[in-house]
Each structure stands twice: as C-alpha cells, then as structure tokens.
Amino acid sequence: MLPDFQTLDQFRALLAGAPGPDTAALAQARARNGQLTKPPGALGRLEELAIWYAGWRADPRPSIAAPQSIVFAGNHGVVAQGISAFPSEVTVQMVANFRVGGAAINQLAGAAGAQMQIIELDLDRPTADFTQGPAMTEAETVAALRAGWQAVDPQADLLVVGEMGIGNTTAAAALSLALYGGDAGDWTGRGTGLDDAGLANKTEVVARAVALHAPTITDGLDALARLGGREIAAMAGAMAAARQLRIPVILDGFICCAAGACLASTQPGALDHAVAGHCGAEPGHAGLLARLGKEPLLTLGLRLGEGTGAALAIPLLKGAVACLSGMATFAEAGVSGG
C-alpha cells in the first residue's frame, strides 16, 4: 500500500526514501542478455532498456501486460496574460473529447494496449496568475500531487502520464527557466500556434514570472507551487507514486518533463525509473531532456502532449522486454558460440 502525505515536506521525505531497482534482477537480466542467440550488443539500446525494466520490476524475465495511461487536465490563470492562441474553455472541450475516445491519445493508448484514465482537476477554478503571485498554495499543490499519487494502479506494470491544459507550455517554460536558468527564449515556444507577436509576449511573461518568484524558490517543489499547474503537479505525483510501486515510467513531452524536473530538482535520481519516450518540437523539450540526462527513444516532431509520444514508445519497450524474456539462449537453442 502506498504511504500518504499531507504536506510538501512529507512528500519530500517520500521522494528521499523511494526504493531503487532490484540489483539481483538487474544482474540476472544482464547475464541472460549476454547468452541470447545474437551477437553481443546487436539489439542496441533495446538491450539496456529491457535490463533497466527488469531491474525495476524485480524480475529478470519480465513482461509488459498492463500499461496505464493517465491524462490530467487543469486550467491556468496566466492565460489572462494572452499567452495562448486558444481560450481556457478548450480544456473542458478536449476533456469531453477524451471521454468519448476522440483524441489522439485514445487511439495511441488503445493501439499500445494501455488502460486509459482522464482526471479533471478543478477546471472551473484555474490556478492563480503567476505573474501576480504563486500559482498555487501549498494545500492546492499537495491536493494536486495527491490526485496523481492516488491515480496510479498498483497492478500496472508501466505508466504513461499526459496532460491537457491551455497555458501549460507557459508554465512548463517558467518552471524550466526557474530550475535551470538561461534565457526565457531558450524555453519558450509557440505552444498551440502563437504568431511572432504572441511568442514575444509569452516569452516576456515567462521572464517576468520567474524574476518575481526566483528569490523564494529553493527546490523543484517550491517552483511547482509557484509556477506550475494542477495537472503538472498531478503528473509529478503519479510519477512519484510509480517509483514507490517500482512501476517504470515513459516520459512524454515538454510539460510532462517539466513535471519530472520538479521531482529531479528536489531529489536527485527521482526519475531513475523513467525513460524519455520522445523529443518533441517544443524548443524547451530537448533542453529539459539534456538536463535530466534522458536520451529520447523517438524523435517525430510531435508537440501535442496528452501522453501521445510516450504512448507511441510503449510498443518499443514491449519489444525490448519480449526479446530479453522470450529469446532462446545459445544453450537452449543448441547454437554454438554462446
């Protein structure tokens, strides 16, 4: 059973005490991989992916049978600053689309065999405009973290988290700037399709917000409360719960990785149970992946969010695991050279 938390400090303690991979399963999976009927290293990154997965599942011959995809939705008060090409009402409309199976993530999760969940987070109550003050109180941040924490199915064997929230690329850019520095323009992109003037305004909003909050940010959870959103906090909570349950995670796009960065900036190694599903077109995504030390599995120019890029990577990881667990060893196959 997952432990619970009621404060950010309690959540920090859970991050600090989170389990690591099973070293015996890692060693056994690595040894088995070395005896499979193929030249050493012939499957490239698939080999290390499968061994990594085996360690987290504490099983040297694992399988992926129950992937879970969760889409969290939240609204952002910073939309009042004119940083989006679409109004906040679109968040509600897209949630309705998810519920009837009409979005890209519905198709991709279904194709990957993933159970899908949609969780709305106070869509009628946007976060505060973080150019004026903190986006969320501690209580609101904890509530959103707990929503994600409680959404993870303990029976799942792989987790993908996605999001929907007009304005959330602005929040992700602000989080990235606050956590890793640089210029606001390094992290700020066109989101849902801003023109040049809109991008310039969005970049200025990001810079102004971070200048306001940076003096009081001490770690990633501080940044999350001040500059994040409910759906971003919920993604972070779900990823942290997956770590407690030793469920591997495939990271999605820029916003998902910003949520993960809040964990990693609070507790080094907090994303060791996660791989990057893809590198998207939003300009800050590659920079975040570099800071997190994650090499993407796919690069397809995606910028949709919702968990779509991560869902596309599920079959790739399934294939890696199937090879480790299902291929014969040289001894089993009676092939010379093992």
Secondary structure, 3 states (H helix, E strand, C coil): CCCCCCCHHHHHHHHHCCCCCCHHHHHHHHHHHCCECCCCCCCCHHHHHHHHHHHHHCCCCCCCCCEEEEEEECCCHHHHHCCCCCCCHHHHHHHHHHHCCCCHHHHHHHHCCCEEEEEECCCCCCCCCCCCCCCCCHHHHHHHHHHHHHHCCCCCCEEEEEEECCCHHHHHHHHHHHHHCCCHHHHCCCCCCCCHHHHHHHHHHHHHHHHHHHHHCCCHHHHHHHHCCHHHHHHHHHHHHHHHCCCCEEECCHHHHHHHHHHHCCCCCCCCCEEECECCCCHHHHHHHHHHCCCCCECCCCCCCCCHHHHHHHHHHHHHHHHHHHCCEHHHHCCCCC
